[in-house]
Amino acid sequence: MIQGQGQTGGRTVPPFTPMLLVGLALRSVRPSLLQPVFDALMTLVRRRHPDILDRMAPYAQAAVCIDPIDLPFVLVLEPDPAAPRLTVRREIDPAEAVATVRGPLETLIALAEGKVDGDALFFSRQLVVEGDTEVVVALRNAVDGAGIDLLEDFATALGPLGRPVRMVAGAALGVFARLRQDIETVRQSLIAPALQGTDAQSARIAALEAEIKALRKQAKAQAKPARSAHA
């Protein structure tokens, strides 16, 4: 089974970020309570970016699992233009999806909005793709250039309420960014002693290797006169 945050075997370890803390807080929340959010998201995409679903028409029956590794659930995208669905699940059987895209939520959102290079994320292992890569490439190509901006799309859909929503969301994102910096500072402080110990150990190993190399060189130099004497 593919599970959201909680199965470590075979899954990418989530980075220590504010989103991971959000994910831990959501562990006890039933996916059904979150489903209306994703229903609204799919309705928004269908209304503002219908071309994405039109481009996915050849893969209408190809369900894709989107696995945000820092959240305790997965999303199942069914890109049928006539009846698209984005379902939130605690887990799915791998056989239910033809492909899985796995990575931190922030990375997945940035990819959907065209703010990052998907190939670079793949090669740096920030993004993991499993299964039918043809479907994933088709999905990425459909999203590229679509001009998705989730915050702006939601704000626009709210009409007169859009402006206060933008203000509140902007403030929240600012707090989130500062919290991420604070968490990174804490993380660096926690791992600094271990890194210093590793550096010291590496220096000792390098010194031992140099000493062994010098001893071998000395042994070879001493062996040459001995062979000459026997000759």
Protein Blocks (a to p, Z undefined) as FASTA:
>chain_A
ZZeehiaghpacddddfklmmmmmmmmpcfklmmmmmmmmmmmmmmmmmmlmmmmmmmmm
mccddddfkbcbdcdddfbfklgcddddfbdcfklpgbdcdddfklmmmmmnopacfklm
mmnopaccehjfklmmmmmmmmgonlpafklmmmmmnommmmmmmmmmmmmmmmmmmmmm
mmmmmmmmmmmmmmmmmmmmmmmmmmmmmmmmmmmmmmmmmmmmmmmmmZZ
